[in-house]
Amino acid sequence: MNFAAYQKTYIHRIESYLEKILPKDPINLNIPSELHTAMRYSVLNGGKRLRPLLVYATGQALGNPPELLDAPAAAIELIHCYSLIHDDLPGMDNDDLRRGKPTCHKAFNEATAILAGDALQTLAFQILSDPKHNPIPNQHKCLMINHLATRSGANGMVGGQSLDLASEDKDLFLTIGDLRDIHQRKTGALIEASVTLGALATENEIEHQHLLKLQNYARCIGLAFQIQDDILDIVSNVQTLGKTVGKDVQQNKATFPSRLGLETAQQYAQTLHLEALETISFLQEKAFYLAELSGMIINRAS
């Protein structure tokens, strides 16, 4: 299957699974109507589904069947969507657009948006811990839950957002090392969790050295993703990107292009891509979709 067909197949698969978790008609779910609508609005409104694709591609490269990858792929996407809702709030990045549509707090209200994000976060762990959704051995299940909690919490994504907010108006004081630390947390941690959960979604033993190499691959593409994000904030437009552009400059944020220059930042993303490919070379032909996802990250226009 070529990469375009693979993307289409597994985006459809994860969106069908998310639709089952958050059905249009929430019979017997006992969730307040507006809250449920806001959750669906934020999850089922398009997007690249990069993180679920990484779960599927990693798991399949290691021989894990797709039916064991659905729950971790959904959990990752639910965490990602909750983070976007909260990032867009007036007290954070204060954005009006997400994926070309009004952000959750604009479509509903600020309180509903906060609660929708909270509910999506807890739903992720509900899905992972439920044997009906995630029928892997309890040892692997506990590792999944612990890893996702760590990478999405204060030591990972949330901590990275905190550091990013604190970096506003401090461009001159941040080193490239500081920037790497911020974005390996804010963006990279959840990408690393996607790869790790895909590897853990198995009934078999996990080769520790293989897991370490996959996590290094994830760290490379996570940082490359953020660099490309920084680049697109300069060179793209609202119609293509689906969100406000030029905010990094307005907020005087330190970014890779602002510190390295646009061309050098693009070269750095390419270097990270090549390192990612080298790291997963042990998988040989089974690395194909992971390699294509890395290339997609540095070549994306949105």
Summary of the structure (lengths in Angstrom):
residues: 302
radius of gyration: 18.5
end to end distance: 24.3
largest distance: 54.4
contacts: 1037
relative contact order: 0.12
helix: 72%
strand: 1%
